[in-house]
């Protein structure tokens, strides 16, 4: 449940376990459970990047250079990023970014078994999927998520270039 972003459910379960142990006068064991609750709460507060009202969305961003496109995917549950993946795609001549983005969206959602009804994207997509709403945010938390996703794609591209330059330098 923690990996799915449902840490609140785990915290509630641990609290009931802690209370049950306290009622049985097992205070040392109850304290160990309380320590787990504290650590999980701390993790939750650090991993929440936007409002917890953003419950279950997929975020995609794309950057490109001459021959490659880098598409970053983030899964956001209860305001916390629970999955991240960046795809590198070779571009064909005159291939549109929206078609590249759409192909990665379909692949990422299948791989991650995503059921999000909302997908945040950086550009209008002239395509529809059953029960899916594509959103291009202009401001607010969703725009913040999109910018974070774009930053992730940019960092991936920079790291790739650094690795390539290092490889070329070591293997002339």
N, C-alpha and C positions, 0 to 999 in steps of 0.2 A: 504494500500500500504506500510506503514511503516513496518508492521509485515511481509510482504512478502519480505522486503529488498529493496523496491523501493522508498527510501526516496528522491532520486533526483527528481523524478516526483512530489512529494509533495512539495518540495522546489520551483520548477519552478512554480507550481500552486500558491503557496503563494506569490511569487515575482510578478506574474501578478496581483494578487489581491491587493497587496501593491501599485503597480504602478497605478492601477485604482483608488484606494482610494486617492492617492496623486493628481491625475488629477482633482478629485472632491473637492480638498482642505479639505479633511478629514484627517488631519495630525495626530491627536491623534490615530485614528483607524489604520492608516497606520503604526504608530510606534508599536502598539500592534502586528500587523502581522509581522513586522520586528523582534520583540522580539521572536516570534515563530520560525521564520527562523533561528535566531541565536542559539536558543536552539536545534533545529533539526540538524543544522550543527554540533554543539558540540557533540550531541549524535552520529551522523554519524561518526565523526572522532574517537570517543572512541570505537565504535563497529566494525570498520574496522580492521581486524587482518592480512589480506594479501592483495595482489594487487587486486584492483577492476576489473582487467581483468579476475580473476577467477569468472566467472559470475553466473553459476548455477550448483553446484555439490553437491553430497551427499558423506559424509565421514563416513566410518565405521572402528572401531578398536575393537580388542578383546583381553582380558586377561583371564586367567583361573587359577583355583586352582584344588584341588583333585576332587571335585564333582560339581563345578559350573563354568560357563563361564559368563563373563560380557562383553556385547557388547554395545559400545557407538555409537550413531548416531549423526551427525551434518549436518545441511542443510546450505550451504554457498551460498549467493547471493551477487554479486558485492563486494566480498572481506569481507563481514560481516557475522558472524554466526547469523542466524535468528531462528533456531530451534535446540534443543538438547534433546536427550532422551537416557537413558541407560536401557538396557534390562538385566535381570538376567535369565539365563537358567540353568536348571539342566542337567548335562551331563550324558549320558548313558555310560555304559562300552564300552570302545574303540571307542567312537564316535569321529569322526574327527572334528577339529576346522573349517575347510572350509565348512562342511555341516551345522554346527550350524550357522556360519556366513551367509551363503546363505539363510537359513530359516528366519533369522532376517531381512536380506536385503529385502526380498519379503514382509514380514509383515510390516516393517517400511514404505516402499514405498507405500503400499496400505493405511495404516493409515493416512499418511501425504499427500496423493495424489500427490506424487512426480513425476515430469516429466523430471528430470535431465537425460541427455544422458550420463553423466560421473559419475562413482562411484569410489571413491578413497578407496582402501582396503589395509590391511597390508600384505596380502599373495596372491599368485596366486590362482585363482578360476577356476577350470576346468568345467565351465558351461557358457552358453551364454544366454542372454536375448535379445529380439528383440530391436535393435537400442540402446543398452547400451554398453558402453565401460568401462571395468574394468581396473583401473590404479593402479599399485604398484609403487609409486614415490620413486626415489633414492635420490633426493635433491631438494632444492628450496621451494617455497611457499606451494606446495602440500605436500611435506614431513613435513613441519612445521604444516600444518593442521592435518596430520595423527598423529603426535606426540602429539598435543594438544588433539585430540580425545582419544588417548591412555591414556593420563594423566587423562582425565575425567573418563574413565572406572576404572582406578586405584583408584582414589579418591572415587568413588562410592563403590568399594569393601572394602576399608578401613573404610568408614563410616558405612557400613553394619556390619563389624566385631565389631566396637566400640559399635553400638546399641545392637548387640547380647550379647556382654560381659556385658554391663550395665544391660540388661534384665536378664541375668543369675545371676548376682550379687544381683539384687533386688528381684528375685524370686527363692530362693535356693530350 
